[in-house]
Every structure is written in C-alpha cells, then in structure tokens.
C-alpha cells in the first residue's frame, strides 16, 4: 500500500528562497528573465515549473534544473494519487 502525502507546491520553496535573498517578485522575475505574472502564478501554486523555468532557476544558482523538475514531478504525482484515492 502506498502512503498518501500532500507535499507543498515547489513554488513555496522558491518563495522561501526569494524571501531569503530579499528580492521582490519583480526583481526575481527580472533576474530569471520571465514575466512577473508567470513568477507570481508559480509562487502561488497556480503554475508548474516548466523546463525553461527550471533552467532559469539553475542559472541564478538555485539548485539545478533536474532538482526542480523532480520536485514538480513528485508534486504532480502526489496530487494525482490524492485525486484518485478520493474518487
């Protein structure tokens, strides 16, 4: 039997990193080279980390792209398990 768990959206980790740097959302988006709205959606759990976003995070030194892609895949899989167990 698989243990169900509900991990946080990866955007929460990015929000923590953002707060640790003291950057605003606008400043972080500029450094990542993405629109501010895209980053805001990610931080609020309304968007997934795309491969391009994972590469941007790697570029600014926030781990590597594979780490972020694994985090997103783990989150998505956990959410699907929760959906299917509720059905």
Contact map, one row per residue, 1 for C-alpha under 8 A:
111000000000000000000000000000000000000000000000000000000000000000000000000000000000000
111100000000000000000000000000000000000000000000000000000000000000000000000000000000000
111110000000000000000000000000000000000000000000000000000000000000000000000000000000000
011111000000000000000000000000000000000000000000000000000000000000000000000001001100000
001111100000000000000000000000000000000000000000000000000000000000000000000001000100000
000111110000000000000000000000000000000000000000000000000000000000000000001001100100000
000011111000000000000000000000000000000000000000000000000000000000000000001001000000000
000001111101000000000000000000000000000000000000000000000000000000000000001000000000000
000000111111100000000000000000000000000000001000000000000000000000000001001000000000000
000000011111110000000000000000000000000000001000100000000000000000010011001000000000000
000000001111111000000000000000000000000001111000100000000000000000000000000000000000000
000000011111111100000000000000000000000000111000000000000000000000000000000000000000000
000000001111111110000000000000000000000000000000000000000000000000000000000000000000000
000000000111111111000000000000000000000000100000000000000000000000000000000000000000000
000000000011111111100000000000000000000000100000000000000000000000000000000000000000000
000000000001111111110000000000000000000000000000000000000000000000000000000000000000000
000000000000111111111000000000000000000000000000000000000000010000000000000000000000000
000000000000011111111111100100000000000000000000000000000000000000000000000000000000000
000000000000001111111111000000000000000000000000000000000000000000000000000000000000000
000000000000000111111110000000000000000000000000000000000000000000000000000000000000000
000000000000000011111110000000000000000000000000000000000000000000000000000000000000000
000000000000000001111111000000000000000000000000000000000000000000000000000000000000000
000000000000000001111111111100000000000000000000000000000000000000000000000000000000000
000000000000000001100111111100000000000000000000000000000000000000000000000000000000000
000000000000000001000011111110000001001100000000000000000000000000000000000000000000000
000000000000000000000011111111000001000000000000000000000000000000000000000000000000000
000000000000000000000011111111100000000000000000000000000000000000000000000000000000000
000000000000000001000011111111110000000000000000000000000000000000000000000000000000000
000000000000000000000000111111111111001000000000000000000000000000000000000000000000000
000000000000000000000000011111111111000000000000000000000000000000000000000000000000000
000000000000000000000000001111111100000000000000000000000001000000000000000000000000000
000000000000000000000000000111111100000000000000000010011011000000000000000000000000000
000000000000000000000000000011111110000000000000000000010000000000000000000000000000000
000000000000000000000000000011111111011000000000000000000000000000000000000000000000000
000000000000000000000000000011001111111000000000000000000000000000000000000000000000000
000000000000000000000000110011000111111100000000000000000000000000000000000000000000000
000000000000000000000000000000000011111110000000000000000000000000000000000000000000000
000000000000000000000000000000000111111111000010000000000000000000000000000000000000000
000000000000000000000000100010000111111111100000000000000000000000000000000000000000000
000000000000000000000000100000000001111111110000000000000000000000000000000000000000000
000000000000000000000000000000000000111111111110000000000000000000000000000000000000000
000000000010000000000000000000000000011111111111100000000000000000000000000000000000000
000000000011011000000000000000000000001111111100000000000000000000000000000000000000000
000000000011000000000000000000000000000111111110000000000000000000000000000000000000000
000000001111000000000000000000000000000011111111000000000000000000000000000000000000000
000000000000000000000000000000000000000011111111000000000000000000000000000000000000000
000000000000000000000000000000000000010011011111100000000000000000000000000000000000000
000000000000000000000000000000000000000001001111110000000000000000000001000000000000000
000000000110000000000000000000000000000001000011111111000000000000011001000000000000000
000000000000000000000000000000000000000000000001111111000000000000001000000000000000000
000000000000000000000000000000000000000000000000111111100000000010001000000000000000000
000000000000000000000000000000000000000000000000111111110000000000000000000000000000000
000000000000000000000000000000010000000000000000111111111000000000000000000000000000000
000000000000000000000000000000000000000000000000111111111100000111011000000000000000000
000000000000000000000000000000000000000000000000001111111110000110000000000000000000000
000000000000000000000000000000011000000000000000000111111111000000000000000000000000000
000000000000000000000000000000010000000000000000000011111111111110000000000000000000000
000000000000000000000000000000000000000000000000000001111111111110000000000000000000000
000000000000000000000000000000010000000000000000000000111111110000000000000000000000000
000000000000000000000000000000110000000000000000000000011111110000000000000000000000000
000000000000000000000000000000000000000000000000000000001111111100000000000000000000000
000000000000000010000000000000000000000000000000000000001111111100000000000000000000000
000000000000000000000000000000000000000000000000000000001100111110110000000000000000000
000000000000000000000000000000000000000000000000000001101100111111110000000000000000000
000000000000000000000000000000000000000000000000001001101100001111111000000000000000000
000000000000000000000000000000000000000000000000000001000000000111111100000000000000000
000000000000000000000000000000000000000000000000000000000000001111111110000000000000000
000000000100000000000000000000000000000000000000100001000000001111111111000000000000000
000000000000000000000000000000000000000000000000111001000000000011111111100000000000000
000000000000000000000000000000000000000000000000000000000000000001111111110000000000000
000000000100000000000000000000000000000000000000000000000000000000111111111000000000000
000000001100000000000000000000000000000000000001100000000000000000011111111100000000000
000000000000000000000000000000000000000000000000000000000000000000001111111110000000000
000000000000000000000000000000000000000000000000000000000000000000000111111111000000000
000001111100000000000000000000000000000000000000000000000000000000000011111111100000000
000000000000000000000000000000000000000000000000000000000000000000000001111111110000000
000000000000000000000000000000000000000000000000000000000000000000000000111111111000000
000111100000000000000000000000000000000000000000000000000000000000000000011111111100000
000001000000000000000000000000000000000000000000000000000000000000000000001111111110000
000000000000000000000000000000000000000000000000000000000000000000000000000111111111000
000100000000000000000000000000000000000000000000000000000000000000000000000011111111100
000111000000000000000000000000000000000000000000000000000000000000000000000001111111110
000000000000000000000000000000000000000000000000000000000000000000000000000000111111111
000000000000000000000000000000000000000000000000000000000000000000000000000000011111111
000000000000000000000000000000000000000000000000000000000000000000000000000000001111111
000000000000000000000000000000000000000000000000000000000000000000000000000000000111111
000000000000000000000000000000000000000000000000000000000000000000000000000000000011111
